[in-house]
């Protein structure tokens, strides 16, 4: 589970760095008056996060991850990853896998069951 979640997180950071306009658009759209969370929009958002949600639920079922509401755990993780991606872009540096591992270890230590 840890490796699958790590890879998903890594891919998310790469995607934010490659296409920051998607994240910026989504951030602005979700707080705009044009966003009306009807059933169709909520269904799309649910489908978008379903693979990672499934990993989180699997991690909780196997007692690898803490029993924190999955949506909260996902949003906290996304926030940390987005800030990390912003730092890379802001200082125009290359993504470093060792540094990413430090970031992921920090995230994992918050969500994983100790032991």
Long-range contacts (C-beta under 8 A, 24 or more apart in sequence): 1-55, 1-58, 1-59, 1-62, 1-64, 1-65, 2-64, 2-108, 2-112, 4-55, 5-52, 5-55, 5-56, 5-59, 5-108, 6-104, 6-108, 8-51, 8-52, 8-55, 9-77, 9-81, 9-104, 9-107, 10-100, 10-104, 12-78, 12-81, 13-81, 13-84, 13-85, 13-88, 13-95, 13-100, 14-95, 16-81, 16-82, 16-85, 17-85, 17-88, 17-89, 17-95, 20-85, 20-89, 23-82, 49-74, 63-113, 64-112, 64-113, 65-111, 65-112, 65-113, 66-111, 66-112, 66-113, 68-111, 73-111, 76-110, 76-111, 77-107, 77-111, 80-106, 80-107, 81-107
